[in-house]
Amino acid sequence: MNNAQHLGRGFQALWVLLVTLSPLTAAEVPPEKQSVLDWLSQPQTLEKFGRISDAVWSYAELGLQEQKSSALLIKTVEEAGFTVEKGLAGMPTCFVASYGSGKPVVGILVEYDALAMLSQKGRHPKQAPVVDGAPGHGCGHNMMASAATAAAIAVKQAMEKHQLAGTIKLFGSPAEEILVSRPYMIRAGLFKDVDVVINNHSGSGFSTAYGVAGNAMFSVVFTFRGKTAHSGSAPWGGRSALDAVEIMNVATNYLREHLHFTYRMHYVITEGGEAPNVVPDRARVWYFLRNSDDKIEEMYARVVNCAKGAALATETELAEVRVLAAAHQSHHNKALAELMMKNIELVGMPAWSEEDHQFARALQKELGKEEKGMPTKVGTLGKPAVVFTGGASSDHGDVTLVAPTATIAFPGIVSGALGHHWSTVASGFGPGAWKGVNAGAKAMSATAIDLLTRPDTRQAIRQEFEEYSKTHPYKSFLPADAQPPLDFYEKLMQQYRPAMEAFYVE
Ligand SMILES: [Zn+2]
């Protein structure tokens, strides 16, 4: 047990003092970087951004419905002196906040959308929804919302104080959970002058990685149309759109055997008729198709064939194939990741309180995981997998192909908590999460300061990127006529928002 763990409750001021003094006053830290670290180490800064994280957590807004979350972040950066462009790339909750002028332009990505069905009480180690069935922050995007915003503001203040040249931009990116915003933001030209991009994700460890990671993904809704009929007296007069969905799903499940093992494929039936006594004339199935960049388009074409075959077999019509999102794998820049890792080591793992460890152990016990509490050491620089086996996806993948990008994974979520699960929602709230947000903001802002003040480092990062781009030129997977699905989560959010409002933390 380390010193900080002994402090416990009621010694917050001493804890903040320790954080302020330990490794951040090291002689080699340049004054510009010391400025961002000092500001973020102030207890009022930690609390302010902790509360923003908790507020976004309580709004738990689904993709493209993040009105309150984006408004809070915009208000925060505007008050700090940023210029904000709003409603960009056809998305009302998309924004870009800028400070400074000219080159270099350093970007920070910020996400703030939640996941359906994951409502859960904060810091509660057993499953207990706040509002049954409502959305929840099961991927920690509330923490990322606040950490990235705090980082951008810290950098702006240091730029002002030390008269640093260049621009800091915060890219407000909606609907990451359904991989929507970044391909559209790139298509709208929002990243065209950006030199380097800092991405971030909350988790249980504190580290970064380089190389190719995650799967590319197509998010597609297939709509079939048939004919209604009385299911009892004259079913032969009808043509069931639900039958088409079911046959399509049987076909894609047989297809699995013949897909390269890096694939992932999952679906939900979003419309399948209203009553058994009316043959459904409309049915919909929503697919996530994932594979590597070089295999995803072919996989998509084969799944479309399954849909066409299902329509033929059922004498229904494949009325619409709507691509909601299409995103690349992540291609993380090595030189940037190495720079991030140095800053992560400089910042160090937060000094968790005994209460943080207790909550972590209680949650770990509930999940049947090793009861080891919160982590005490930062991680190491992650390398690309020797054999890529596929995985999850993020639409920041497209950004990695238009500007050198890497991701700082910062702590706060209990290790052992599961992604897209109530245990992550429970972890991402309250003082333990605040410390993670603060550590993430420090690592991001310290990296941004290096990028603004060290032309050689920037040059090395850019050079690696230019070289890589020769063999990996960017081409969007989005069909030319694709539009952000603004309506997609509208009804679901409307259904839950009134009940959730009573529990907003503001
Ligand atoms: Zn996420």
Residues whose N, C-alpha, C, O or C-beta is under 5 A from the ligand:
A	BS01	ZN	C139
